Amino acid sequence: MAHVRALGCLRQAEGYTTELIRGHVFGSHKIQGNAIKNAVARASVVCETGERSLTVRVVLRYWPSTMEKKRRLALAFVALAVLAILALLALSTGRPSARLPLPNPNGYDDFIKAGGAIVGDVANWPALDHDRLRESVYTNAEALRLLRLGLTRQCAIPMDSVMTNAGRRLNDLTSFKRLAQLLAAEGRLREMDNDPAGAALIYAEIIHFGNETSRGGFVINRLVGIACEAIACSPLAKLVPKLKSDEARSVIKELEKVDSARVTWDEVRRNESRFSWHQPGKAFDPIIWATTRWQRWRPMQRAAARHKRVVVHERLLMTELALRCYQSEKSRLPAALGELVPSYLSKVPEDPFSGRPLIYRLQGQNWLLYSVGLDGSDDGGKPAGPGLSAKGDLFYDSPW
């Protein structure tokens, strides 16, 4: 008899609980934490015997399904929250503003023509002897003329054309590197002709060229520009001790001109984001946008590091030249880099890896001038090796 009553109590308890669950879950899709407790309490009142066992059986029977529903609701809430964050992030990035019209004439067009005018193989310029260098420079006089014409004009990459005809523009990037190599061949020829000042100015032109080929472009454009600038940095560093004070001043002037009109990484990053919005005939998809940004994050970080590295190399070069000029003209060294301003530098160069001035320390009749490098840590002047993962400090003649 007790067993029958217990079964009846269990069914009554189940009825109360089922009714509660039906009302709260299917009605409002929400069940409060004390709902099951109330149902269990009502079931316990009905039962005269076995009330504890009935309570446990009711809770255990309905608790898993309730928890599963809560888990699903929590996952749905998280998914909605993620979508909301992505939407806000996309809106905060904003659709890129209207671009300024391209300059007319555009120096970039001159660079394209110069690249198409190159004759012969200029990639092996370091291995050429004097006669072969002279022949290469002579046969490519028209390409050099067009390149220098472009450097006298405003430059901007036609972004719309790049986005709709990427294959052709990749060929243009290859020709730009060849132009930098052609200039380097001319600089090398000047060195062989015992004209270090003329060679140094040509290497400064290569740096100028690398910067201008990046203007208004994407990450790939900037990476090619960095490669062009790197072609000039190493031979220019070797010429630093050979330049007289007035010759060094001319090079400093050219390097400062480039630095003052430097293509910034923020510009490159903004231009790169246009790819996310360039989806003809398609609505903006925040999921695809976020996934693409996540996939590009690591390569973008490495590209940003390369950009900072070439910038700091060039700032170290012009600061080193300024220190040598100061020492040559005043027969002493400055106590701080601020003493170079304004006679030798327009301002104290900033280290892009630290956001502070380059580090300068006197050491008797010599000095240490360096950047904290990619790790952002002052290692006391311990030179870093080549590559982006090398720890240590960067100097004007640090290896690439």
N, C-alpha and C positions, 0 to 999 in steps of 0.2 A: 504493500500500500504506500509506504514511504517512497518507494522507487517511482511509482506512478505519479505521486504528488511532485516529486523532484522533477520529473520530465515535464509536468505541466508548468511548474515554475519556470523551467528553462525556456519553454515556448513562450510564456508570457514575457519573460525577460527579453527574449529575442524579438518579440513583437514590439516591445517598447523601444528597444535599440534600433530595430529596423525602421520603425516609424521616424525616430529621430534622424537617423542617417538619411532617409528618403527626403525628409523635410529640409535638412540643412545642406545636403550635398547636391541633390538634384534641383532643389529650389534656388538656393543662393550660391551654390558652389563653394560653400565655406562651412566648416564645422569647428566650433569652438572647443577649446581644450577641456572644458568642464561638462560638455554635452554627454559624453560617454559616462562620466562619473555620475551624472544625474540619472541616466538610464539604469546604471548598475544599482544605484540606491533604490530606484523604484522597483526593480526586480527583486531586490533583497527583501523589501517589505512584503511582497506577495508570498515568498517562500517561508515555510515554517521550519524546514530542515534543509541541511546542505547548502545554506546560503553562501558560505564562503567559497565552496567549490563551484557553485553556479556563477558567482561573480567572476571568478578567474576564467571559467569557460566562456562567458559572454565577452569579456575583454579580449581574451586571446583569439576568439573567433573573428571579431570585427576590427581589432586593432591593426593587423597587417594591411587590410584593404584601405583603411583610413590613412595609414602612414604612406602608402603608395600614392594615394591621391594628393596628400600634402607634398610628397616629393615631386610629383609631376607639376603641381602648381608652383613650387619653388623654382624648378628648372625653367618653367615658362616665364616666371618673373625675371630670372637672371637673363634669359634670352632677350626679353623685351628691354631690359636695362642696357644690355650690350648694344642692341640696335639703336637705342636712344643715344648712347654715348657716341656711336659711330656717326649718327646723323648730325649730332652737335659738332663733332670734330670736323666733319665735312663742311658744315655750314660756316664754322669758324675759319676754316681754310679759305673758303669763299671761291667763287668762280673768278679766275684771273681777270684783272681789269683790262680794259682795252689797251692794246699795244700802241706805242708811238709809231708814226709813219717812219719808214726806212729813210735813211739819209740819201740825198741825191746831189751829187754822185756818191755812191757807196764804195768805200775802200774794199769791202769784202768781194765785190765784183772784180776788182783789179787783182785780188789774190787768186780768184778762180782762173782768170786769164793767164796770170803768171804761172800757175801750176800746169796749165795746158801747154805752155811754151817751153817747158824744160826739155832739154836735149841730153840724152845719154844717162848713164848711171852715176848718180851723185852720192849714193849711200855709203860708198867706201872711201869717202874723202880723207879719213885719217891715215889711210895707207898710201895715198898718192904722193909721188915725188913732186918737185917744184914744177917741172915742165907739164906734167899731166894736170896738175892743179890749175895752172895758168890756162891751159887749153879748155878745161871744163868751165872756168869762169868766163873766158872769152866767148865760147859758143853759146853760153846762156845769158849773154848781156841783156837780151830783150826781157827774159824772165825776171832778172834782177831789177830792171827799170820799172816794170809793171808792179813788182812787189813794193818797191820804194815809193812809187806813186800812191799805192793804196795806203801806206803808212802816213801820208800827208793828209789823208781824208778821214772823215768820220766813218766808222765801221759798225755794221750790225748784221747779224745772221738773219736771213729771211726765214723766220720760224715756220710760217705757213707752208712754204715750199719744202722745208725739211720734213715736216710731218706728213706731207702727201707724196714725197718722192725721196724716201730715206735711202734707197739704194744708190742713187746718184750722188747724194751728199756724202755717203761713206767714201766714195771714190775721191771726192774733194778733200776729205780729211787726210787721205793718204798723200795727196799731192802737196798739202800744206807741210807735212813733215819733210818731204823732199825739198821744198823751198828752204826750210830751216837748215837742212844739210848743205844746200847750195851756198847759203850765206856763210855757214861755218867753213866751207871750203875756201871762200874768199878771205875770211879772217885768217885761216891757216896760211894762205899765200902771203898775206901781209906780214905775218910773223916771220916767214922764211925770208922775206925781203927786209928784215930788220926794222919793221915799223910796228912796234907793240902798241903804240897809241892808236893807230888806225885800226889794228886788229881788235883792240878792246872796244872801240866804238861800234864795230860791226857786230861783235858779240852782244853789245847792248841793244842793237837793232833786232837781233833774234829774240831777245826777251820782250821787246816791244811788240814784235810780230806775234809771238805766242799769246800775249795778252789780248791783242785785237782780234785774233781768230776765234777767241772764246766769247767775245762780246755778244750778248743776246742769245747765247746758245745753251745747250743742254749739258749734262754731265759728260757725255762722250766728247763734245766739243772742247770742254775744259781740260779733259784728260789729254787730248791731243795737243792743246796749247801748252800744258805742263811739260809734255815730252819735248816740245820745241824749245821751251825755255831751258830745260835741263841740258840740251845740247850745248847751250852757250855758257852755262854756269861753271862747268869744270875748266874749260880753257881760259875763261876770264879770271878765275881764281888763281891760275898759274901765272897770269900776267901782273897781278897786283904788286909784287915786289919790284917789278921792272918799270913801273910808271913813275914819271916825274910828277911833281906837285901839280903843275898846271894841267898835265895830261889826265891826272887822276880827277881833278875838278870837273873836267869835261865829261868824264864817265859818270861821276856822281850826279851831275845835272841830268843826264839821260835816264839814269836809274830812278831818280826821284820823280821825274816826269811820268814814268811808267807807274810808279808806286802810287802817285796821287790820283791816277785815273785807273787804278786797279779794278779788274772785274772781281767782285766780291763773291764769296761762297753763297751768301743769301740770295744774290741775283740768280746764280746757277740753280739753286734749289727751287726758287719760284718758277723759273722757266721749266724745270723738269716736271713740276706739278701740272703743267699744261697738258702733258701726255694723259693724265688721268681724266681730264675733262674733254679731251679730243676724241669723242666717240660719235661720229656723224650718224644721225638718225636714231640714236639710242639715248634713253634717259640715264641720268647719273645713278650708278649702282653703288651704294656705300659699302657693301660687302666686298665687291671686286676692288673698290678703291682702297679699303683697309688691307685686304690681302696683298695687293700690289705693293703698298707702302711697307708692309712687314717684310716681304721678300727682298725689297730693295734696301732695307735698312743697313745691313752689313756692308754691301758694296758702296753705299753712299758714305758710310763712316770712313771707309778706306780712301775713297776719292777725296773726301774733305781733308784727311790727313796729308795726302799728296799735295793738295792745294796749299795748305799751310806750310808744308816743308819747302816748296819752291819759293814761296813768298819770303820766308825767313832767311833762306839762303841769299836772296837778292838784297835783303835789308842788312844782313851781315856783311855782304860784299861792299856796299856803299859806306857802311859805318867803318869798316876796316880801312877803306881808302881815305875816309875823312880823318881818322886817327893818324895815319901816316903823313897826310898833308899837314896836320897840326904839328906833329913832331918835327917835320922837316922845316917848317917856317918859324917855329917858336923855340926849337931846340929843347923842348920839354914835352911832357905828356899832360893831358887834362886830368884834373882830379875826378871829374865826372863827365858823363856824356853830354850833360847840359851845356858844357863849355864849348861844344862844337856848334851850337846854335847861336846866331844864324849865319856865321861866317862860312861854315863848312857843310852844315846840314840845315834844312828848313825847320826840322823838328827832330826830337829824339825818336828813333824808330821803336815801334812796339813789337814785342814777341807775340805772334799769334797763338802760341801754345800756352801762354800764361796770362795774356792780356796786360802785361806790365812791360816796362822798358827792357831792352836787351841787357844782359848782365855784363858789367864791365868792372874788372878788378886790376889794380896796379900790382906789378910784381917787379920791383926794382926799376930797371930801365926798360922793362917790357910790360906787357899787359895780357890779360885774358878777356876775350870778347866772345860770348856764346849765347845760344838759346837753350832753354831747358829741354827742348826736344819733345818727341812724341809722348813720352811718359809724363810730361808736365812736372817733373821733379828736378830740382837743382842738384846735380851730382858733383858739384864742385869743380867742374871743368873736365870731367872724365869724358873723353870723346866717344861718341856713339858710332857703331859700325853701320854698314850699308843696310838698307831695307827698312820697312815700316815697323818691324817688331823689335828693332835694336834699341836697347836701353842706353842712356847716356845723353850727353849734351852735344849740340850741333855747333860747328864752327863754319867760317866762311869757306873753308876748303874741305869740309867733310865729304866723304865719298857718298855716292848715290847708291 
